[in-house]
Amino acid sequence: MKKWLMVCLGLLSVSASSQIYLSDDVYKAVNLALHKDVELENQRLDVKKLDIERKSILSKYIPKVEANALYGYINSNGNLDIPTISLPIAGFNLFQGSTDFSTKGQAFNGGVVAKAVLFSGGQIYNGAKALAYKNKGNALMIDVKSDEVIKDIILSYDQLQLLNAAEKLIDESEKRLKKESERVEKAISLGLAIPYDRDKIKLAILELETKRIEVEHKKQLLTLKINQATGLSIDEIVSAKHNVSSIVILEDLSNENRKEIKALEAYHQATEFVIKKEKGSLLPTLGAFGGYSYTSLFNTEFSTNTPITQKHIDLKVNHLTLNPTWMVGVAMKWELFSGFERIHKIEEATISDKQMQNNLNDAKEKTALQLQKNKLDYETALLQIDIAKQREVIAKNNNSLAEKQYKAGLIGVTERISAENDVYKEALNKIETIIKQRQIAIETFQSAGSLSTYIISK
């Protein structure tokens, strides 16, 4: 039991260590940036649009009901010629020659018709499935873009901490050099030093002031960038708590959950359904229909001459009504030849499928290589942090020794200022090395899957 408990605690330790811990302030900034980013929002809207399009395709299975109404006035002249008929007894010829007639009246027709698709050759189903997989790929690509936003915000706060550290180092160096300047001023008044030493220290202080201005300028630009990305105020950004420490990766990461790979797999499935959809166009389409209609002719007048006497007559009809008229049936449409258009579409879809398969295979190879590169860079970055820490310790020790030696007159002011500059340079180099390691660790997590799954707020 004790052995199993130790194993579980070890697994929990590994899982807990393989995380990117963010302060509440930075975690808040990340979430705000994810909601504010315009490109991300447009991608989300594209996903919604494509889902609506998919639903529109599936809605073709739903019967469509149409209501129509028609009113019109009819006025027509015509000529009627019926074969002549001889009466056997009277000897009269009926319908001899042609007869002119005219008609006019009013007509109304109204009805309701329902139509439904029974079979579409799989075009509706396969088309909807193709859009569904395409949308799945688009949704996965949103996660890829989200990872970029997350990384950018974290590294921006890292850079902000670097600039804060640079300001602090400048303040410390300036304080030490001002003390040296005061000591040199006293020594000059006693004849124990020369003005050259004082001027060199003043020059070093002015160089620090130049660095301070550069740091302040970069800090302002960086805070404005974070402000634009998150909507946070400048005061909130400057006062945010953020710990810049190395990120430890203890898991054996793989690229199996890489979002780009899963997106390409979804796109590949989409192209396969597109092929099925285009092949379905070779099959007939079956549909059912049903309707109810009302038809009426009213206030109709008919004028013509009688066949024998040729006497003009006018006939009137109050109305002729057909109500109701029911119609139910099945219809088939089969396009037997379309000029090779459908064959070309099938070939085009097949080529697109092969291209997507090639892109998928290529992406798998490249992402696997990228992950291995990131792992090697991560290991190198950890070694560089250790070296940077050692260099900082040596620089501080050398500066303390140089300060004592300068007071004792064993070294000149140039060596003293050089030792002071080394402290600033190596302390800043240590922080830059840690930030670089953090960037590589974040990119390593990215190359293994979704970065957001490794983010945790303290």
NUTI-197977 format. One line per field, with one value per residue (C-alpha): residue in one letter; x, y, z; residue number from 0. Coordinates in nm, 3 decimals. Example, Ala and Ser with C-alpha at 12.3 -4.5 7.8 and 13.67 -1.06 7.14 Angstrom:
2
aa [A|S]
x [1.230|1.367]
y [-0.450|-0.106]
z [0.780|0.714]
i [0|1]
% end
This chain:
458
aa [M|K|K|W|L|M|V|C|L|G|L|L|S|V|S|A|S|S|Q|I|Y|L|S|D|D|V|Y|K|A|V|N|L|A|L|H|K|D|V|E|L|E|N|Q|R|L|D|V|K|K|L|D|I|E|R|K|S|I|L|S|K|Y|I|P|K|V|E|A|N|A|L|Y|G|Y|I|N|S|N|G|N|L|D|I|P|T|I|S|L|P|I|A|G|F|N|L|F|Q|G|S|T|D|F|S|T|K|G|Q|A|F|N|G|G|V|V|A|K|A|V|L|F|S|G|G|Q|I|Y|N|G|A|K|A|L|A|Y|K|N|K|G|N|A|L|M|I|D|V|K|S|D|E|V|I|K|D|I|I|L|S|Y|D|Q|L|Q|L|L|N|A|A|E|K|L|I|D|E|S|E|K|R|L|K|K|E|S|E|R|V|E|K|A|I|S|L|G|L|A|I|P|Y|D|R|D|K|I|K|L|A|I|L|E|L|E|T|K|R|I|E|V|E|H|K|K|Q|L|L|T|L|K|I|N|Q|A|T|G|L|S|I|D|E|I|V|S|A|K|H|N|V|S|S|I|V|I|L|E|D|L|S|N|E|N|R|K|E|I|K|A|L|E|A|Y|H|Q|A|T|E|F|V|I|K|K|E|K|G|S|L|L|P|T|L|G|A|F|G|G|Y|S|Y|T|S|L|F|N|T|E|F|S|T|N|T|P|I|T|Q|K|H|I|D|L|K|V|N|H|L|T|L|N|P|T|W|M|V|G|V|A|M|K|W|E|L|F|S|G|F|E|R|I|H|K|I|E|E|A|T|I|S|D|K|Q|M|Q|N|N|L|N|D|A|K|E|K|T|A|L|Q|L|Q|K|N|K|L|D|Y|E|T|A|L|L|Q|I|D|I|A|K|Q|R|E|V|I|A|K|N|N|N|S|L|A|E|K|Q|Y|K|A|G|L|I|G|V|T|E|R|I|S|A|E|N|D|V|Y|K|E|A|L|N|K|I|E|T|I|I|K|Q|R|Q|I|A|I|E|T|F|Q|S|A|G|S|L|S|T|Y|I|I|S|K]
x [0.000|0.282|0.454|0.139|0.097|0.452|0.386|0.066|0.240|0.518|0.270|0.092|0.426|0.510|0.168|0.188|0.537|0.442|0.234|0.279|0.184|0.050|-0.040|-0.403|-0.318|-0.155|-0.421|-0.684|-0.492|-0.472|-0.849|-0.920|-0.688|-0.858|-1.196|-1.068|-0.858|-1.034|-0.893|-1.006|-1.354|-1.382|-1.274|-1.545|-1.801|-1.682|-1.746|-2.100|-2.161|-2.043|-2.260|-2.562|-2.471|-2.457|-2.801|-2.932|-2.818|-2.982|-3.303|-3.351|-3.486|-3.764|-4.077|-4.130|-4.482|-4.572|-4.892|-4.981|-5.265|-5.340|-5.600|-5.624|-5.844|-5.880|-5.959|-5.903|-6.013|-5.996|-6.098|-6.245|-6.258|-6.435|-6.460|-6.792|-7.067|-7.355|-7.691|-7.829|-8.199|-8.197|-7.886|-7.748|-7.376|-7.278|-6.962|-6.891|-6.605|-6.445|-6.606|-6.464|-6.521|-6.415|-6.408|-6.336|-6.367|-6.191|-5.997|-5.869|-5.648|-5.514|-5.356|-5.103|-4.825|-4.588|-4.263|-4.011|-3.687|-3.697|-3.357|-3.076|-2.807|-2.646|-2.562|-2.743|-2.603|-2.248|-2.246|-2.355|-2.090|-1.820|-1.912|-1.924|-1.565|-1.447|-1.597|-1.431|-1.097|-1.176|-1.259|-0.926|-0.745|-0.906|-0.718|-0.395|-0.453|-0.549|-0.213|-0.037|-0.235|-0.158|0.213|0.228|0.066|0.289|0.608|0.496|0.466|0.804|0.958|0.787|0.952|1.284|1.251|1.153|1.463|1.676|1.543|1.626|1.977|2.031|1.918|2.158|2.451|2.377|2.363|2.702|2.861|2.728|2.890|3.213|3.173|3.132|3.438|3.641|3.531|3.667|3.985|4.036|3.997|4.267|4.493|4.454|4.272|4.260|3.957|3.991|3.852|3.558|3.478|3.493|3.242|3.016|3.033|2.935|2.639|2.528|2.546|2.319|2.078|2.073|1.995|1.718|1.554|1.574|1.423|1.142|1.064|1.048|0.834|0.582|0.554|0.511|0.239|0.055|0.077|-0.068|-0.333|-0.440|-0.447|-0.635|-0.812|-0.648|-0.548|-0.182|-0.186|-0.323|-0.055|0.234|0.120|0.052|0.230|0.426|0.694|0.958|1.106|1.214|0.942|1.015|0.895|0.902|0.664|0.775|0.576|0.456|0.283|-0.015|-0.248|-0.114|-0.411|-0.278|-0.259|-0.612|-0.738|-0.577|-0.725|-1.069|-1.012|-0.905|-1.227|-1.418|-1.263|-1.358|-1.722|-1.700|-1.599|-1.901|-2.125|-2.005|-2.044|-2.401|-2.482|-2.468|-2.775|-3.137|-3.316|-3.655|-3.913|-4.273|-4.530|-4.886|-5.118|-5.461|-5.594|-5.902|-5.979|-6.264|-6.360|-6.631|-6.809|-6.711|-6.851|-6.830|-6.926|-6.954|-7.185|-7.418|-7.300|-7.601|-7.770|-7.454|-7.651|-7.438|-7.485|-7.345|-7.310|-7.241|-7.114|-7.157|-6.875|-6.692|-6.532|-6.303|-6.287|-6.105|-5.838|-5.611|-5.284|-5.034|-4.744|-4.377|-4.129|-3.790|-3.515|-3.215|-2.959|-2.818|-2.556|-2.417|-2.125|-1.871|-1.924|-1.997|-1.701|-1.471|-1.603|-1.538|-1.183|-1.128|-1.251|-1.025|-0.721|-0.808|-0.827|-0.479|-0.340|-0.488|-0.339|0.001|-0.031|-0.127|0.170|0.406|0.268|0.313|0.680|0.750|0.572|0.758|1.086|0.985|0.904|1.244|1.416|1.223|1.320|1.689|1.659|1.486|1.770|2.025|1.834|1.838|2.219|2.246|2.049|2.298|2.587|2.416|2.366|2.732|2.838|2.621|2.773|3.125|3.041|2.906|3.211|3.442|3.255|3.285|3.656|3.702|3.528|3.773|4.073|3.973|3.944|4.288|4.427|4.518|4.313|4.209|3.866|3.832|3.860|3.618|3.354|3.407|3.335|3.018|2.903|2.965|2.723|2.449|2.521|2.535|2.234|2.032|2.171|2.050|1.692|1.704|1.825|1.539|1.288|1.437|1.404|1.042|0.975|1.132|0.937|0.611|0.687|0.764|0.425|0.272|0.437|0.288|-0.073|-0.289|-0.098|-0.413|-0.428|-0.097|-0.192|-0.290|-0.354|-0.184]
y [0.000|0.236|0.158|0.243|0.565|0.671|0.595|0.804|1.093|1.074|1.087|1.382|1.559|1.509|1.630|1.935|2.025|2.005|2.320|2.686|2.872|3.224|3.484|3.590|3.920|3.758|3.485|3.758|3.938|3.617|3.561|3.923|3.898|3.577|3.754|4.081|3.946|4.041|3.755|3.501|3.653|3.642|3.278|3.200|3.378|3.179|2.859|2.976|3.070|2.732|2.553|2.751|2.652|2.286|2.315|2.480|2.179|1.932|2.138|2.021|1.698|1.899|1.932|2.276|2.417|2.691|2.892|3.076|3.290|3.421|3.668|3.781|3.928|3.729|3.881|3.671|3.653|3.331|3.139|2.787|2.554|2.219|1.950|1.983|1.736|1.669|1.588|1.281|1.384|1.762|1.782|2.073|2.106|2.174|2.357|2.457|2.706|2.873|3.070|3.367|3.396|3.613|3.556|3.762|3.711|3.699|3.410|3.322|3.036|2.966|2.667|2.508|2.274|2.062|1.919|1.684|1.517|1.140|1.054|1.283|1.030|1.104|1.460|1.623|1.390|1.385|1.760|1.823|1.582|1.753|2.090|1.938|1.807|2.129|2.322|2.085|2.168|2.540|2.509|2.335|2.614|2.857|2.674|2.717|3.092|3.101|2.948|3.227|3.489|3.319|3.296|3.659|3.785|3.572|3.676|4.040|4.027|3.851|4.138|4.385|4.212|4.224|4.601|4.638|4.441|4.659|4.972|4.822|4.730|5.081|5.229|5.004|5.079|5.452|5.447|5.276|5.507|5.818|5.697|5.651|6.002|6.151|5.965|6.080|6.444|6.424|6.258|6.534|6.803|6.624|6.581|6.205|6.177|6.355|6.508|6.240|5.981|6.204|6.269|5.899|5.822|6.105|5.967|5.623|5.777|5.956|5.628|5.473|5.761|5.694|5.329|5.436|5.648|5.359|5.119|5.361|5.407|5.031|4.991|5.248|5.077|4.737|4.853|5.014|4.684|4.490|4.758|4.724|4.344|4.315|4.643|4.667|5.011|5.113|5.117|4.759|4.642|4.811|4.690|4.332|4.058|3.819|3.571|3.507|3.168|2.878|2.641|2.276|2.003|1.655|1.478|1.294|1.508|1.387|1.555|1.316|1.585|1.861|2.076|2.145|1.769|1.708|2.000|1.858|1.515|1.679|1.861|1.533|1.366|1.661|1.610|1.241|1.334|1.590|1.308|1.102|1.404|1.462|1.094|1.115|1.360|1.065|0.913|1.022|1.252|1.144|1.367|1.362|1.633|1.704|1.996|2.146|2.416|2.626|2.754|2.974|3.152|3.415|3.693|3.523|3.630|3.429|3.571|3.384|3.315|3.015|2.744|2.753|3.089|3.276|3.468|3.646|3.517|3.627|3.369|3.452|3.224|3.332|3.108|2.782|2.656|2.360|2.308|2.127|1.991|1.742|1.622|1.376|1.214|1.126|1.292|1.182|1.389|1.217|1.415|1.154|1.371|1.707|1.754|1.581|1.855|1.605|1.385|1.687|1.783|1.430|1.443|1.785|1.662|1.355|1.574|1.797|1.487|1.375|1.722|1.722|1.378|1.505|1.810|1.585|1.351|1.646|1.818|1.504|1.480|1.850|1.874|1.567|1.729|2.058|1.888|1.718|2.048|2.224|1.951|1.992|2.371|2.333|2.121|2.370|2.661|2.496|2.462|2.826|2.936|2.761|2.927|3.268|3.234|3.148|3.444|3.676|3.549|3.596|3.947|4.046|3.906|4.084|4.409|4.382|4.307|4.592|4.832|4.740|4.749|5.089|5.228|5.088|5.241|4.906|4.955|5.256|5.404|5.232|4.887|4.991|5.108|4.800|4.576|4.778|4.740|4.365|4.336|4.510|4.309|3.966|4.025|4.129|3.838|3.595|3.727|3.727|3.367|3.265|3.441|3.269|2.935|3.014|3.094|2.766|2.572|2.736|2.654|2.295|2.268|2.419|2.161|1.884|2.006|2.290|2.536|2.628|2.280|2.344|2.690|2.710|3.004|3.009]
z [0.000|0.087|-0.243|-0.443|-0.246|-0.337|-0.704|-0.703|-0.531|-0.788|-1.076|-0.918|-0.879|-1.246|-1.354|-1.130|-1.250|-1.617|-1.601|-1.677|-1.362|-1.407|-1.150|-1.127|-1.298|-1.600|-1.617|-1.630|-1.906|-2.111|-2.090|-2.183|-2.484|-2.601|-2.600|-2.749|-3.037|-3.363|-3.569|-3.310|-3.297|-3.677|-3.676|-3.420|-3.640|-3.943|-3.747|-3.670|-4.034|-4.159|-3.905|-4.028|-4.385|-4.279|-4.119|-4.436|-4.639|-4.399|-4.407|-4.767|-4.615|-4.451|-4.669|-4.816|-4.816|-5.063|-5.089|-5.409|-5.538|-5.888|-6.014|-6.374|-6.646|-6.971|-7.311|-7.621|-7.986|-8.181|-8.493|-8.489|-8.788|-8.731|-9.005|-9.200|-9.115|-9.368|-9.221|-9.406|-9.414|-9.425|-9.639|-9.441|-9.387|-9.028|-8.932|-9.284|-9.298|-8.996|-8.717|-8.529|-8.155|-7.865|-7.489|-7.185|-6.814|-6.478|-6.326|-5.977|-5.866|-5.517|-5.353|-5.121|-5.241|-5.029|-5.169|-5.008|-5.118|-5.082|-5.229|-5.345|-5.426|-5.089|-5.194|-4.902|-4.636|-4.770|-4.831|-4.472|-4.338|-4.546|-4.394|-4.045|-4.072|-4.232|-3.942|-3.697|-3.856|-3.838|-3.468|-3.406|-3.589|-3.344|-3.068|-3.266|-3.291|-2.921|-2.834|-3.022|-2.829|-2.496|-2.576|-2.686|-2.362|-2.137|-2.317|-2.313|-1.935|-1.925|-2.119|-1.885|-1.588|-1.772|-1.812|-1.447|-1.350|-1.578|-1.404|-1.066|-1.178|-1.315|-0.984|-0.789|-1.019|-1.010|-0.632|-0.608|-0.864|-0.685|-0.366|-0.558|-0.701|-0.353|-0.232|-0.532|-0.474|-0.119|-0.241|-0.501|-0.235|-0.032|-0.333|-0.329|-0.665|-0.997|-1.181|-1.450|-1.208|-1.124|-1.492|-1.579|-1.303|-1.419|-1.772|-1.641|-1.454|-1.773|-1.964|-1.701|-1.747|-2.122|-2.055|-1.817|-2.089|-2.337|-2.084|-2.001|-2.371|-2.430|-2.121|-2.245|-2.583|-2.421|-2.183|-2.475|-2.665|-2.370|-2.324|-2.687|-2.665|-2.335|-2.266|-1.923|-1.797|-1.788|-1.406|-1.396|-1.638|-1.457|-1.112|-1.224|-1.032|-1.248|-1.153|-1.417|-1.337|-1.554|-1.675|-1.601|-1.838|-1.688|-1.926|-2.238|-2.480|-2.821|-3.113|-3.120|-2.983|-3.205|-3.306|-3.656|-3.720|-3.593|-3.804|-4.119|-4.041|-4.019|-4.349|-4.508|-4.394|-4.535|-4.881|-4.872|-4.816|-5.095|-5.331|-5.217|-5.267|-5.623|-5.710|-5.583|-5.862|-6.105|-5.939|-5.987|-5.745|-5.613|-5.452|-5.334|-5.368|-5.269|-5.315|-5.281|-5.514|-5.581|-5.933|-6.049|-6.374|-6.323|-6.510|-6.837|-7.175|-7.499|-7.842|-8.175|-8.473|-8.504|-8.745|-8.981|-8.959|-8.877|-8.620|-8.360|-8.012|-7.672|-7.397|-7.031|-6.754|-6.393|-6.274|-6.338|-6.015|-5.949|-5.570|-5.434|-5.663|-5.487|-5.632|-5.476|-5.654|-5.687|-5.922|-6.047|-6.203|-6.359|-6.549|-6.784|-6.953|-6.843|-7.076|-6.842|-6.582|-6.304|-6.401|-6.384|-6.041|-5.914|-6.052|-5.896|-5.555|-5.582|-5.653|-5.355|-5.137|-5.249|-5.182|-4.832|-4.766|-4.878|-4.652|-4.360|-4.407|-4.448|-4.137|-3.927|-4.027|-3.974|-3.639|-3.513|-3.618|-3.461|-3.130|-3.124|-3.201|-2.925|-2.677|-2.763|-2.742|-2.405|-2.265|-2.397|-2.243|-1.901|-1.919|-2.028|-1.720|-1.493|-1.677|-1.662|-1.285|-1.236|-1.449|-1.239|-0.916|-1.054|-1.178|-0.836|-0.661|-0.904|-0.850|-0.471|-0.507|-0.756|-0.518|-0.240|-0.471|-0.609|-0.260|-0.185|-0.504|-0.655|-0.974|-1.180|-1.235|-1.574|-1.418|-1.144|-1.394|-1.610|-1.309|-1.240|-1.599|-1.582|-1.289|-1.488|-1.802|-1.636|-1.411|-1.714|-1.915|-1.648|-1.671|-2.052|-2.048|-1.818|-2.044|-2.348|-2.169|-2.087|-2.453|-2.567|-2.301|-2.413|-2.777|-2.673|-2.507|-2.823|-3.045|-2.827|-2.830|-2.710|-2.493|-2.301|-2.147|-1.968|-1.833|-1.467|-1.237|-0.899]
i [0|1|2|3|4|5|6|7|8|9|10|11|12|13|14|15|16|17|18|19|20|21|22|23|24|25|26|27|28|29|30|31|32|33|34|35|36|37|38|39|40|41|42|43|44|45|46|47|48|49|50|51|52|53|54|55|56|57|58|59|60|61|62|63|64|65|66|67|68|69|70|71|72|73|74|75|76|77|78|79|80|81|82|83|84|85|86|87|88|89|90|91|92|93|94|95|96|97|98|99|100|101|102|103|104|105|106|107|108|109|110|111|112|113|114|115|116|117|118|119|120|121|122|123|124|125|126|127|128|129|130|131|132|133|134|135|136|137|138|139|140|141|142|143|144|145|146|147|148|149|150|151|152|153|154|155|156|157|158|159|160|161|162|163|164|165|166|167|168|169|170|171|172|173|174|175|176|177|178|179|180|181|182|183|184|185|186|187|188|189|190|191|192|193|194|195|196|197|198|199|200|201|202|203|204|205|206|207|208|209|210|211|212|213|214|215|216|217|218|219|220|221|222|223|224|225|226|227|228|229|230|231|232|233|234|235|236|237|238|239|240|241|242|243|244|245|246|247|248|249|250|251|252|253|254|255|256|257|258|259|260|261|262|263|264|265|266|267|268|269|270|271|272|273|274|275|276|277|278|279|280|281|282|283|284|285|286|287|288|289|290|291|292|293|294|295|296|297|298|299|300|301|302|303|304|305|306|307|308|309|310|311|312|313|314|315|316|317|318|319|320|321|322|323|324|325|326|327|328|329|330|331|332|333|334|335|336|337|338|339|340|341|342|343|344|345|346|347|348|349|350|351|352|353|354|355|356|357|358|359|360|361|362|363|364|365|366|367|368|369|370|371|372|373|374|375|376|377|378|379|380|381|382|383|384|385|386|387|388|389|390|391|392|393|394|395|396|397|398|399|400|401|402|403|404|405|406|407|408|409|410|411|412|413|414|415|416|417|418|419|420|421|422|423|424|425|426|427|428|429|430|431|432|433|434|435|436|437|438|439|440|441|442|443|444|445|446|447|448|449|450|451|452|453|454|455|456|457]
% end
